[in-house]
Amino acid sequence: QSALTQPASVSGSPGQSITISCTGTSSNVGNYKLVSWYQQHPGKAPKVMIYEDTKRPSGVSNRYSGSKSGNTASLTITGLQAEDEADYFCCSYGGRNTFYVFGTGTKVTVV
Amino acid sequence: QVQLVQSGSELKKPGASVQVSCKASGYTFTSFPINWVRQAPGQGLEWMGWINTNTGNPTYAQGFTGRFVFTLDTSVSTAYLQISSLKTEDTAVYYCARDPSSWNDYWGQGTLVTVSS
């Protein structure tokens, strides 16, 4: 199954809000409430920021939020901070035959 | 606290085999599946498959059948990834991750496998 589509890069100034999109199909993103988002700093393991489309794990800042419309999920970061500069990947469950598919990844730059 | 600790970096020649371990602690190992994820240099994340830590039954993603094998040793709460007949394109960081319910909440630190002659 093809990777979910994300913009290669998104940038914003400190304090601003940015949104990263993640486009799939009716077989994955649009069919299950099972999109998760991961933040990855260089040389580090990914860290979950959002799961089940909109839920935030304990300890993750409330500046991070998830949403979904049709086959496109989104991650919004409000009050952008320097520490938010990282790569972000979405991931969706795609059914018993495919299980999981990751997004292409988005590099967030705080300018 | 929950931790997944992976084995160290490996340098292998083409055609060799490698085993990556993922030792879990801080929770009941057999309560959660383990996913394996590959990240080639400068590339994105790729789901390789998962192993049911209760039954030991593995499931492989397309492109990861044949040379890739997931196993367990529940007596030491450890999952293993074995890759045989290594190719240069297998050079990547390999991660294990715990799956509470269709997402990954805890990740290992990653194991770099370099395949070079």
Interface residues (C-beta under 8 A of the other chain):
Chain A: Q1 A3 Y32 L34 S36 Y38 Q40 A45 P46 K47 V48 Y51 E52 P57 F89 C91 Y93 T98 F99 Y100 V101 F102 G103 T104 G105
Chain B: N35 V37 G44 L45 E46 W47 G49 W50 T59 A61 Q62 Y95 A97 S101 S102 W103 N104 D105 W107 G108 Q109 G110
